[in-house]
Every structure is written in C-alpha cells, then in structure tokens.
C-alpha cells in the first residue's frame, strides 16, 4: 500500500537486476570471472553492443 503513496520507484534497479541475471544465464561457464564482470559492465554502459 505504501508504494501507491510514494513517488519513488525501484523499476530501474529491478531492470538492472533482471539484465544481470539474464547475462549470468547466457554466460554460464565463463572460466574467468573478470570476463563475466566485463560483460555486465559493457552491457549496462553500452546496451546495444552485446544483446543480452
């Protein structure tokens, strides 16, 4: 009920979390964890370069 009275939304954070979960599903098996983090950073900064 509080969400109806509040002007703030957590939609942006939920979208980022969904995108990270999707990347982790498609990138399952990366040997190097640094590559996984680079993929997340690239996807969040330049979303049209690598489709998730």
Predicted model as a PDB file, atoms N, CA, C, CB and O in Angstrom, pLDDT in the B-factor column:
MODEL        1                                                                  
ATOM      1  N   UNK A   1       0.802  -1.186   0.000  1.00 61.00           N  
ATOM      2  CA  UNK A   1       0.000   0.000   0.000  1.00 61.00           C  
ATOM      3  C   UNK A   1       0.853   1.261   0.000  1.00 61.00           C  
ATOM      4  CB  UNK A   1      -0.917  -0.008   1.179  1.00 61.00           C  
ATOM      5  O   UNK A   1       0.470   2.292  -0.553  1.00 61.00           O  
ATOM      6  N   UNK A   2       2.028   1.153   0.638  1.00 66.00           N  
ATOM      7  CA  UNK A   2       2.919   2.312   0.700  1.00 66.00           C  
ATOM      8  C   UNK A   2       3.414   2.690  -0.695  1.00 66.00           C  
ATOM      9  CB  UNK A   2       4.112   2.024   1.629  1.00 66.00           C  
ATOM     10  O   UNK A   2       3.692   3.859  -0.959  1.00 66.00           O  
ATOM     11  N   UNK A   3       3.525   1.708  -1.583  1.00 67.00           N  
ATOM     12  CA  UNK A   3       4.017   2.009  -2.928  1.00 67.00           C  
ATOM     13  C   UNK A   3       3.049   2.907  -3.701  1.00 67.00           C  
ATOM     14  CB  UNK A   3       4.251   0.714  -3.700  1.00 67.00           C  
ATOM     15  O   UNK A   3       3.466   3.610  -4.622  1.00 67.00           O  
ATOM     16  N   UNK A   4       1.792   2.892  -3.346  1.00 74.00           N  
ATOM     17  CA  UNK A   4       0.830   3.764  -4.020  1.00 74.00           C  
ATOM     18  C   UNK A   4       0.980   5.220  -3.581  1.00 74.00           C  
ATOM     19  CB  UNK A   4      -0.592   3.285  -3.748  1.00 74.00           C  
ATOM     20  O   UNK A   4       0.691   6.138  -4.348  1.00 74.00           O  
ATOM     21  N   UNK A   5       1.430   5.424  -2.352  1.00 79.00           N  
ATOM     22  CA  UNK A   5       1.596   6.787  -1.835  1.00 79.00           C  
ATOM     23  C   UNK A   5       2.963   7.376  -2.132  1.00 79.00           C  
ATOM     24  CB  UNK A   5       1.364   6.802  -0.351  1.00 79.00           C  
ATOM     25  O   UNK A   5       3.121   8.596  -2.111  1.00 79.00           O  
ATOM     26  N   UNK A   6       3.946   6.547  -2.406  1.00 76.00           N  
ATOM     27  CA  UNK A   6       5.311   7.015  -2.604  1.00 76.00           C  
ATOM     28  C   UNK A   6       5.536   7.414  -4.063  1.00 76.00           C  
ATOM     29  CB  UNK A   6       6.317   5.930  -2.184  1.00 76.00           C  
ATOM     30  O   UNK A   6       5.081   6.717  -4.969  1.00 76.00           O  
ATOM     31  N   UNK A   7       6.239   8.538  -4.299  1.00 80.00           N  
ATOM     32  CA  UNK A   7       6.517   8.950  -5.679  1.00 80.00           C  
ATOM     33  C   UNK A   7       7.710   8.220  -6.288  1.00 80.00           C  
ATOM     34  CB  UNK A   7       6.763  10.439  -5.729  1.00 80.00           C  
ATOM     35  O   UNK A   7       7.974   8.381  -7.479  1.00 80.00           O  
ATOM     36  N   UNK A   8       8.440   7.420  -5.506  1.00 79.00           N  
ATOM     37  CA  UNK A   8       9.640   6.750  -5.998  1.00 79.00           C  
ATOM     38  C   UNK A   8       9.338   5.352  -6.490  1.00 79.00           C  
ATOM     39  CB  UNK A   8      10.695   6.696  -4.917  1.00 79.00           C  
ATOM     40  O   UNK A   8       8.381   4.711  -6.055  1.00 79.00           O  
ATOM     41  N   UNK A   9      10.172   4.894  -7.403  1.00 80.00           N  
ATOM     42  CA  UNK A   9      10.013   3.559  -7.952  1.00 80.00           C  
ATOM     43  C   UNK A   9      11.367   2.856  -7.978  1.00 80.00           C  
ATOM     44  CB  UNK A   9       9.396   3.616  -9.370  1.00 80.00           C  
ATOM     45  O   UNK A   9      12.400   3.502  -8.158  1.00 80.00           O  
ATOM     46  N   UNK A  10      11.366   1.566  -7.803  1.00 83.00           N  
ATOM     47  CA  UNK A  10      12.605   0.802  -7.899  1.00 83.00           C  
ATOM     48  C   UNK A  10      12.683   0.069  -9.242  1.00 83.00           C  
ATOM     49  CB  UNK A  10      12.710  -0.201  -6.734  1.00 83.00           C  
ATOM     50  O   UNK A  10      13.380  -0.939  -9.356  1.00 83.00           O  
ATOM     51  N   UNK A  11      11.992   0.554 -10.229  1.00 85.00           N  
ATOM     52  CA  UNK A  11      11.961  -0.080 -11.540  1.00 85.00           C  
ATOM     53  C   UNK A  11      13.309  -0.133 -12.222  1.00 85.00           C  
ATOM     54  CB  UNK A  11      11.004   0.630 -12.414  1.00 85.00           C  
ATOM     55  O   UNK A  11      13.618  -1.113 -12.901  1.00 85.00           O  
ATOM     56  N   UNK A  12      14.123   0.904 -12.056  1.00 84.00           N  
ATOM     57  CA  UNK A  12      15.445   0.925 -12.690  1.00 84.00           C  
ATOM     58  C   UNK A  12      16.329  -0.169 -12.091  1.00 84.00           C  
ATOM     59  CB  UNK A  12      16.115   2.315 -12.520  1.00 84.00           C  
ATOM     60  O   UNK A  12      16.997  -0.899 -12.823  1.00 84.00           O  
ATOM     61  N   UNK A  13      16.332  -0.282 -10.774  1.00 86.00           N  
ATOM     62  CA  UNK A  13      17.141  -1.305 -10.109  1.00 86.00           C  
ATOM     63  C   UNK A  13      16.666  -2.699 -10.486  1.00 86.00           C  
ATOM     64  CB  UNK A  13      17.092  -1.126  -8.588  1.00 86.00           C  
ATOM     65  O   UNK A  13      17.482  -3.590 -10.721  1.00 86.00           O  
ATOM     66  N   UNK A  14      15.359  -2.894 -10.546  1.00 89.00           N  
ATOM     67  CA  UNK A  14      14.818  -4.199 -10.938  1.00 89.00           C  
ATOM     68  C   UNK A  14      15.221  -4.547 -12.367  1.00 89.00           C  
ATOM     69  CB  UNK A  14      13.286  -4.210 -10.805  1.00 89.00           C  
ATOM     70  O   UNK A  14      15.495  -5.710 -12.666  1.00 89.00           O  
ATOM     71  N   UNK A  15      15.259  -3.552 -13.252  1.00 88.00           N  
ATOM     72  CA  UNK A  15      15.681  -3.792 -14.632  1.00 88.00           C  
ATOM     73  C   UNK A  15      17.142  -4.191 -14.717  1.00 88.00           C  
ATOM     74  CB  UNK A  15      15.438  -2.560 -15.475  1.00 88.00           C  
ATOM     75  O   UNK A  15      17.504  -5.072 -15.497  1.00 88.00           O  
ATOM     76  N   UNK A  16      17.986  -3.545 -13.919  1.00 88.00           N  
ATOM     77  CA  UNK A  16      19.410  -3.891 -13.894  1.00 88.00           C  
ATOM     78  C   UNK A  16      19.595  -5.307 -13.358  1.00 88.00           C  
ATOM     79  CB  UNK A  16      20.206  -2.880 -13.031  1.00 88.00           C  
ATOM     80  O   UNK A  16      20.378  -6.081 -13.908  1.00 88.00           O  
ATOM     81  N   UNK A  17      18.883  -5.648 -12.293  1.00 91.00           N  
ATOM     82  CA  UNK A  17      18.974  -6.999 -11.734  1.00 91.00           C  
ATOM     83  C   UNK A  17      18.529  -8.053 -12.740  1.00 91.00           C  
ATOM     84  CB  UNK A  17      18.131  -7.105 -10.466  1.00 91.00           C  
ATOM     85  O   UNK A  17      19.152  -9.109 -12.843  1.00 91.00           O  
ATOM     86  N   UNK A  18      17.463  -7.781 -13.481  1.00 92.00           N  
ATOM     87  CA  UNK A  18      16.986  -8.725 -14.493  1.00 92.00           C  
ATOM     88  C   UNK A  18      18.022  -8.923 -15.584  1.00 92.00           C  
ATOM     89  CB  UNK A  18      15.670  -8.240 -15.103  1.00 92.00           C  
ATOM     90  O   UNK A  18      18.246 -10.042 -16.044  1.00 92.00           O  
ATOM     91  N   UNK A  19      18.664  -7.816 -16.003  1.00 89.00           N  
ATOM     92  CA  UNK A  19      19.662  -7.902 -17.059  1.00 89.00           C  
ATOM     93  C   UNK A  19      20.877  -8.705 -16.603  1.00 89.00           C  
ATOM     94  CB  UNK A  19      20.090  -6.504 -17.499  1.00 89.00           C  
ATOM     95  O   UNK A  19      21.420  -9.497 -17.374  1.00 89.00           O  
ATOM     96  N   UNK A  20      21.314  -8.505 -15.342  1.00 88.00           N  
ATOM     97  CA  UNK A  20      22.449  -9.254 -14.824  1.00 88.00           C  
ATOM     98  C   UNK A  20      22.112 -10.738 -14.723  1.00 88.00           C  
ATOM     99  CB  UNK A  20      22.874  -8.709 -13.455  1.00 88.00           C  
ATOM    100  O   UNK A  20      22.954 -11.579 -15.037  1.00 88.00           O  
ATOM    101  N   UNK A  21      20.907 -11.073 -14.294  1.00 91.00           N  
ATOM    102  CA  UNK A  21      20.513 -12.476 -14.217  1.00 91.00           C  
ATOM    103  C   UNK A  21      20.474 -13.114 -15.599  1.00 91.00           C  
ATOM    104  CB  UNK A  21      19.151 -12.608 -13.542  1.00 91.00           C  
ATOM    105  O   UNK A  21      20.869 -14.269 -15.758  1.00 91.00           O  
ATOM    106  N   UNK A  22      20.007 -12.380 -16.591  1.00 89.00           N  
ATOM    107  CA  UNK A  22      19.965 -12.916 -17.956  1.00 89.00           C  
ATOM    108  C   UNK A  22      21.367 -13.145 -18.494  1.00 89.00           C  
ATOM    109  CB  UNK A  22      19.197 -11.967 -18.883  1.00 89.00           C  
ATOM    110  O   UNK A  22      21.620 -14.154 -19.153  1.00 89.00           O  
ATOM    111  N   UNK A  23      22.284 -12.218 -18.221  1.00 86.00           N  
ATOM    112  CA  UNK A  23      23.671 -12.392 -18.660  1.00 86.00           C  
ATOM    113  C   UNK A  23      24.276 -13.608 -17.974  1.00 86.00           C  
ATOM    114  CB  UNK A  23      24.512 -11.124 -18.357  1.00 86.00           C  
ATOM    115  O   UNK A  23      24.996 -14.382 -18.605  1.00 86.00           O  
ATOM    116  N   UNK A  24      23.989 -13.784 -16.687  1.00 86.00           N  
ATOM    117  CA  UNK A  24      24.568 -14.928 -15.985  1.00 86.00           C  
ATOM    118  C   UNK A  24      24.023 -16.241 -16.531  1.00 86.00           C  
ATOM    119  CB  UNK A  24      24.291 -14.829 -14.485  1.00 86.00           C  
ATOM    120  O   UNK A  24      24.735 -17.246 -16.522  1.00 86.00           O  
ATOM    121  N   UNK A  25      22.786 -16.262 -17.002  1.00 86.00           N  
ATOM    122  CA  UNK A  25      22.236 -17.484 -17.606  1.00 86.00           C  
ATOM    123  C   UNK A  25      22.892 -17.788 -18.948  1.00 86.00           C  
ATOM    124  CB  UNK A  25      20.721 -17.353 -17.788  1.00 86.00           C  
ATOM    125  O   UNK A  25      23.234 -18.936 -19.233  1.00 86.00           O  
ATOM    126  N   UNK A  26      23.066 -16.757 -19.769  1.00 82.00           N  
ATOM    127  CA  UNK A  26      23.642 -16.988 -21.096  1.00 82.00           C  
ATOM    128  C   UNK A  26      25.153 -17.166 -21.038  1.00 82.00           C  
ATOM    129  CB  UNK A  26      23.299 -15.834 -22.024  1.00 82.00           C  
ATOM    130  O   UNK A  26      25.727 -17.801 -21.923  1.00 82.00           O  
ATOM    131  N   UNK A  27      25.808 -16.624 -20.020  1.00 77.00           N  
ATOM    132  CA  UNK A  27      27.264 -16.703 -19.911  1.00 77.00           C  
ATOM    133  C   UNK A  27      27.685 -17.797 -18.950  1.00 77.00           C  
ATOM    134  CB  UNK A  27      27.838 -15.368 -19.459  1.00 77.00           C  
ATOM    135  O   UNK A  27      28.806 -17.766 -18.441  1.00 77.00           O  
ATOM    136  N   UNK A  28      26.824 -18.756 -18.690  1.00 77.00           N  
ATOM    137  CA  UNK A  28      27.171 -19.830 -17.774  1.00 77.00           C  
ATOM    138  C   UNK A  28      28.364 -20.598 -18.313  1.00 77.00           C  
ATOM    139  CB  UNK A  28      25.976 -20.770 -17.553  1.00 77.00           C  
ATOM    140  O   UNK A  28      28.361 -21.037 -19.463  1.00 77.00           O  
ATOM    141  N   UNK A  29      29.378 -20.758 -17.485  1.00 74.00           N  
ATOM    142  CA  UNK A  29      30.553 -21.496 -17.895  1.00 74.00           C  
ATOM    143  C   UNK A  29      31.740 -20.627 -18.246  1.00 74.00           C  
ATOM    144  CB  UNK A  29      30.221 -22.342 -19.044  1.00 74.00           C  
ATOM    145  O   UNK A  29      32.753 -21.143 -18.718  1.00 74.00           O  
ATOM    146  N   UNK A  30      31.653 -19.326 -18.032  1.00 76.00           N  
ATOM    147  CA  UNK A  30      32.839 -18.493 -18.229  1.00 76.00           C  
ATOM    148  C   UNK A  30      33.927 -18.976 -17.290  1.00 76.00           C  
ATOM    149  CB  UNK A  30      32.524 -16.985 -17.986  1.00 76.00           C  
ATOM    150  O   UNK A  30      33.689 -19.145 -16.094  1.00 76.00           O  
ATOM    151  N   UNK A  31      35.112 -19.196 -17.820  1.00 81.00           N  
ATOM    152  CA  UNK A  31      36.213 -19.643 -16.973  1.00 81.00           C  
ATOM    153  C   UNK A  31      36.738 -18.497 -16.116  1.00 81.00           C  
ATOM    154  CB  UNK A  31      37.343 -20.224 -17.827  1.00 81.00           C  
ATOM    155  O   UNK A  31      37.121 -18.696 -14.963  1.00 81.00           O  
ATOM    156  N   UNK A  32      36.751 -17.326 -16.677  1.00 86.00           N  
ATOM    157  CA  UNK A  32      37.327 -16.182 -15.990  1.00 86.00           C  
ATOM    158  C   UNK A  32      36.201 -15.292 -15.480  1.00 86.00           C  
ATOM    159  CB  UNK A  32      38.280 -15.392 -16.924  1.00 86.00           C  
ATOM    160  O   UNK A  32      35.395 -14.798 -16.269  1.00 86.00           O  
ATOM    161  N   UNK A  33      36.141 -15.087 -14.174  1.00 86.00           N  
ATOM    162  CA  UNK A  33      35.088 -14.262 -13.592  1.00 86.00           C  
ATOM    163  C   UNK A  33      35.234 -12.802 -14.015  1.00 86.00           C  
ATOM    164  CB  UNK A  33      35.110 -14.372 -12.067  1.00 86.00           C  
ATOM    165  O   UNK A  33      34.242 -12.076 -14.083  1.00 86.00           O  
ATOM    166  N   UNK A  34      36.466 -12.367 -14.300  1.00 89.00           N  
ATOM    167  CA  UNK A  34      36.682 -10.992 -14.759  1.00 89.00           C  
ATOM    168  C   UNK A  34      35.970 -10.760 -16.089  1.00 89.00           C  
ATOM    169  CB  UNK A  34      38.193 -10.695 -14.901  1.00 89.00           C  
ATOM    170  O   UNK A  34      35.419  -9.681 -16.310  1.00 89.00           O  
ATOM    171  N   UNK A  35      35.972 -11.753 -16.976  1.00 86.00           N  
ATOM    172  CA  UNK A  35      35.258 -11.615 -18.246  1.00 86.00           C  
ATOM    173  C   UNK A  35      33.760 -11.465 -18.023  1.00 86.00           C  
ATOM    174  CB  UNK A  35      35.534 -12.819 -19.146  1.00 86.00           C  
ATOM    175  O   UNK A  35      33.092 -10.716 -18.736  1.00 86.00           O  
ATOM    176  N   UNK A  36      33.238 -12.176 -17.035  1.00 86.00           N  
ATOM    177  CA  UNK A  36      31.814 -12.066 -16.709  1.00 86.00           C  
ATOM    178  C   UNK A  36      31.481 -10.647 -16.240  1.00 86.00           C  
ATOM    179  CB  UNK A  36      31.424 -13.096 -15.621  1.00 86.00           C  
ATOM    180  O   UNK A  36      30.487 -10.063 -16.673  1.00 86.00           O  
ATOM    181  N   UNK A  37      32.316 -10.098 -15.355  1.00 88.00           N  
ATOM    182  CA  UNK A  37      32.080  -8.737 -14.873  1.00 88.00           C  
ATOM    183  C   UNK A  37      32.243  -7.704 -15.982  1.00 88.00           C  
ATOM    184  CB  UNK A  37      33.029  -8.415 -13.729  1.00 88.00           C  
ATOM    185  O   UNK A  37      31.526  -6.704 -16.020  1.00 88.00           O  
ATOM    186  N   UNK A  38      33.189  -7.952 -16.883  1.00 87.00           N  
ATOM    187  CA  UNK A  38      33.350  -7.036 -18.035  1.00 87.00           C  
ATOM    188  C   UNK A  38      32.117  -7.080 -18.934  1.00 87.00           C  
ATOM    189  CB  UNK A  38      34.618  -7.403 -18.857  1.00 87.00           C  
ATOM    190  O   UNK A  38      31.677  -6.054 -19.453  1.00 87.00           O  
ATOM    191  N   UNK A  39      31.569  -8.270 -19.110  1.00 86.00           N  
ATOM    192  CA  UNK A  39      30.359  -8.401 -19.940  1.00 86.00           C  
ATOM    193  C   UNK A  39      29.191  -7.634 -19.322  1.00 86.00           C  
ATOM    194  CB  UNK A  39      29.979  -9.891 -20.114  1.00 86.00           C  
ATOM    195  O   UNK A  39      28.433  -6.978 -20.037  1.00 86.00           O  
ATOM    196  N   UNK A  40      29.040  -7.713 -17.990  1.00 86.00           N  
ATOM    197  CA  UNK A  40      27.972  -6.976 -17.306  1.00 86.00           C  
ATOM    198  C   UNK A  40      28.188  -5.483 -17.469  1.00 86.00           C  
ATOM    199  CB  UNK A  40      27.913  -7.350 -15.807  1.00 86.00           C  
ATOM    200  O   UNK A  40      27.254  -4.753 -17.800  1.00 86.00           O  
ATOM    201  N   UNK A  41      29.412  -5.021 -17.238  1.00 88.00           N  
ATOM    202  CA  UNK A  41      29.697  -3.592 -17.344  1.00 88.00           C  
ATOM    203  C   UNK A  41      29.462  -3.092 -18.765  1.00 88.00           C  
ATOM    204  CB  UNK A  41      31.137  -3.300 -16.915  1.00 88.00           C  
ATOM    205  O   UNK A  41      28.887  -2.022 -18.961  1.00 88.00           O  
ATOM    206  N   UNK A  42      29.905  -3.862 -19.754  1.00 86.00           N  
ATOM    207  CA  UNK A  42      29.708  -3.463 -21.152  1.00 86.00           C  
ATOM    208  C   UNK A  42      28.224  -3.392 -21.482  1.00 86.00           C  
ATOM    209  CB  UNK A  42      30.416  -4.445 -22.104  1.00 86.00           C  
ATOM    210  O   UNK A  42      27.776  -2.459 -22.149  1.00 86.00           O  
ATOM    211  N   UNK A  43      27.470  -4.368 -21.019  1.00 84.00           N  
ATOM    212  CA  UNK A  43      26.030  -4.409 -21.312  1.00 84.00           C  
ATOM    213  C   UNK A  43      25.288  -3.252 -20.653  1.00 84.00           C  
ATOM    214  CB  UNK A  43      25.433  -5.737 -20.845  1.00 84.00           C  
ATOM    215  O   UNK A  43      24.348  -2.713 -21.238  1.00 84.00           O  
ATOM    216  N   UNK A  44      25.689  -2.865 -19.461  1.00 83.00           N  
ATOM    217  CA  UNK A  44      24.990  -1.789 -18.760  1.00 83.00           C  
ATOM    218  C   UNK A  44      25.368  -0.418 -19.306  1.00 83.00           C  
ATOM    219  CB  UNK A  44      25.290  -1.851 -17.270  1.00 83.00           C  
ATOM    220  O   UNK A  44      24.540   0.493 -19.318  1.00 83.00           O  
ATOM    221  N   UNK A  45      26.614  -0.260 -19.758  1.00 82.00           N  
ATOM    222  CA  UNK A  45      27.052   1.041 -20.276  1.00 82.00           C  
ATOM    223  C   UNK A  45      26.653   1.213 -21.735  1.00 82.00           C  
ATOM    224  CB  UNK A  45      28.569   1.194 -20.128  1.00 82.00           C  
ATOM    225  O   UNK A  45      26.195   2.284 -22.132  1.00 82.00           O  
ATOM    226  N   UNK A  46      26.827   0.160 -22.536  1.00 72.00           N  
ATOM    227  CA  UNK A  46      26.522   0.201 -23.971  1.00 72.00           C  
ATOM    228  C   UNK A  46      25.532  -0.914 -24.279  1.00 72.00           C  
ATOM    229  CB  UNK A  46      27.823   0.056 -24.842  1.00 72.00           C  
ATOM    230  O   UNK A  46      25.942  -1.953 -24.796  1.00 72.00           O  
ATOM    231  N   UNK A  47      24.266  -0.745 -23.987  1.00 66.00           N  
ATOM    232  CA  UNK A  47      23.316  -1.872 -24.094  1.00 66.00           C  
ATOM    233  C   UNK A  47      23.095  -2.402 -25.506  1.00 66.00           C  
ATOM    234  CB  UNK A  47      22.003  -1.459 -23.540  1.00 66.00           C  
ATOM    235  O   UNK A  47      22.588  -3.514 -25.652  1.00 66.00           O  
ATOM    236  N   UNK A  48      23.448  -1.668 -26.541  1.00 67.00           N  
ATOM    237  CA  UNK A  48      23.167  -2.146 -27.898  1.00 67.00           C  
ATOM    238  C   UNK A  48      24.340  -2.902 -28.519  1.00 67.00           C  
ATOM    239  CB  UNK A  48      22.798  -0.979 -28.785  1.00 67.00           C  
ATOM    240  O   UNK A  48      24.196  -3.453 -29.610  1.00 67.00           O  
ATOM    241  N   UNK A  49      25.491  -2.943 -27.859  1.00 62.00           N  
ATOM    242  CA  UNK A  49      26.649  -3.622 -28.423  1.00 62.00           C  
ATOM    243  C   UNK A  49      26.491  -5.128 -28.338  1.00 62.00           C  
ATOM    244  CB  UNK A  49      27.921  -3.187 -27.709  1.00 62.00           C  
ATOM    245  O   UNK A  49      26.658  -5.820 -29.342  1.00 62.00           O  
ATOM    246  N   UNK A  50      26.170  -5.655 -27.150  1.00 57.00           N  
ATOM    247  CA  UNK A  50      26.038  -7.089 -26.930  1.00 57.00           C  
ATOM    248  C   UNK A  50      24.605  -7.379 -26.521  1.00 57.00           C  
ATOM    249  CB  UNK A  50      27.041  -7.594 -25.851  1.00 57.00           C  
ATOM    250  O   UNK A  50      24.194  -6.986 -25.429  1.00 57.00           O  
ATOM    251  N   UNK A  51      23.837  -8.051 -27.356  1.00 56.00           N  
ATOM    252  CA  UNK A  51      22.464  -8.355 -26.945  1.00 56.00           C  
ATOM    253  C   UNK A  51      22.451  -9.356 -25.797  1.00 56.00           C  
ATOM    254  CB  UNK A  51      21.653  -8.903 -28.132  1.00 56.00           C  
ATOM    255  O   UNK A  51      23.210 -10.325 -25.791  1.00 56.00           O  
ATOM    256  N   UNK A  52      21.576  -9.105 -24.824  1.00 51.00           N  
ATOM    257  CA  UNK A  52      21.508  -9.998 -23.653  1.00 51.00           C  
ATOM    258  C   UNK A  52      20.489 -11.094 -23.875  1.00 51.00           C  
ATOM    259  CB  UNK A  52      21.157  -9.207 -22.381  1.00 51.00           C  
ATOM    260  O   UNK A  52      20.291 -11.940 -23.003  1.00 51.00           O  
TER     261      UNK A  52                                                      
ENDMDL                                                                          
END                                                                             
